[in-house]
């Protein structure tokens, strides 16, 4: 239906032409729920990895590995998790940073 045709119709007719049936709404709701669960699953894994990485960074600092706790190290650890902690240790041992 063209925009000119929609603009010339009363509002009730336009609502009837774009109305969804019950089956359409169930399908749309199912797709939205599935996408939300996928996003939550991915975010949960990211959040757990970040928290474990930050805890590992704090434990390593108490164990004697002197990596400063500043915004840069915490952001690297929060984004990369344990891989970020390993990267920070490699940078420290190679003398590139810290």
C-alpha positions as CSV (number, residue, x, y, z in Angstrom):
1,X,0.0,0.0,0.0
2,X,1.5,3.3,-1.0
3,X,1.9,6.2,1.4
4,X,-0.5,8.4,-0.5
5,X,-3.2,5.7,-0.2
6,X,-2.6,5.4,3.6
7,X,-2.6,9.1,4.0
8,X,-6.0,9.4,2.3
9,X,-7.7,6.7,4.4
10,X,-9.3,7.3,7.8
11,X,-7.2,6.2,10.8
12,X,-9.5,3.1,11.5
13,X,-8.8,1.7,8.0
14,X,-5.1,2.2,8.4
15,X,-5.0,0.4,11.7
16,X,-6.9,-2.5,10.2
17,X,-4.4,-2.7,7.3
18,X,-1.4,-3.0,9.6
19,X,-2.9,-5.1,12.3
20,X,-1.3,-8.4,13.3
21,X,-3.1,-11.6,13.8
22,X,-2.7,-13.7,16.9
23,X,-0.2,-16.1,15.2
24,X,1.9,-13.2,14.0
25,X,2.1,-11.8,17.5
26,X,3.1,-15.2,18.9
27,X,5.9,-15.5,16.3
28,X,7.2,-12.0,17.0
29,X,7.1,-12.5,20.7
30,X,9.0,-15.8,20.3
31,X,11.7,-14.2,18.2
32,X,12.1,-11.4,20.7
33,X,12.3,-13.8,23.6
34,X,14.9,-15.9,21.8
35,X,17.0,-12.9,20.9
36,X,16.8,-11.6,24.5
37,X,18.0,-15.0,25.9
38,X,20.9,-15.1,23.4
39,X,22.0,-11.6,24.5
40,X,21.7,-12.5,28.2
41,X,23.7,-15.7,27.7
42,X,26.5,-13.8,25.9
43,X,26.5,-11.0,28.4
44,X,26.5,-13.4,31.4
45,X,29.6,-15.1,30.1
46,X,31.3,-11.7,29.5
47,X,30.4,-10.5,33.0
48,X,31.7,-13.7,34.7
49,X,34.9,-13.5,32.7
50,X,35.4,-9.9,33.7
51,X,34.8,-10.4,37.4
52,X,37.2,-13.4,37.5
53,X,39.8,-11.4,35.7
54,X,39.6,-8.5,38.1
55,X,39.7,-10.8,41.1
56,X,42.8,-12.5,39.6
57,X,44.4,-9.1,39.1
58,X,43.8,-8.2,42.8
59,X,45.0,-11.5,44.0
60,X,48.2,-11.2,41.9
61,X,48.8,-7.8,43.4
62,X,48.5,-9.2,46.9
63,X,50.8,-12.1,45.9
64,X,53.6,-9.8,44.9
65,X,53.2,-9.2,41.2
66,X,53.3,-5.5,41.1
67,X,50.8,-4.5,38.4
68,X,49.3,-1.1,39.2
69,X,45.5,-0.9,39.7
70,X,44.6,2.1,37.5
71,X,41.9,2.8,34.9
72,X,43.9,1.3,32.0
73,X,44.7,-2.1,33.7
74,X,41.2,-2.5,35.1
75,X,39.6,-1.7,31.6
76,X,41.9,-4.2,29.9
77,X,41.1,-6.8,32.6
78,X,37.4,-6.1,32.5
79,X,37.2,-6.4,28.7
80,X,39.6,-9.4,28.2
81,X,39.2,-11.1,31.6
82,X,41.9,-13.7,32.4
83,X,43.4,-13.1,29.0
84,X,43.8,-9.5,29.9
85,X,45.6,-10.4,33.1
86,X,47.9,-12.7,31.2
87,X,48.6,-9.9,28.7
88,X,49.4,-7.5,31.6
89,X,51.8,-10.0,33.2
90,X,53.5,-10.6,29.8
91,X,53.9,-6.8,29.3
92,X,55.4,-6.5,32.8
93,X,57.8,-9.4,32.5
94,X,59.0,-8.2,29.1
95,X,59.6,-4.7,30.4
96,X,57.4,-3.1,27.9
97,X,55.0,-1.6,30.5
98,X,55.0,-0.9,34.3
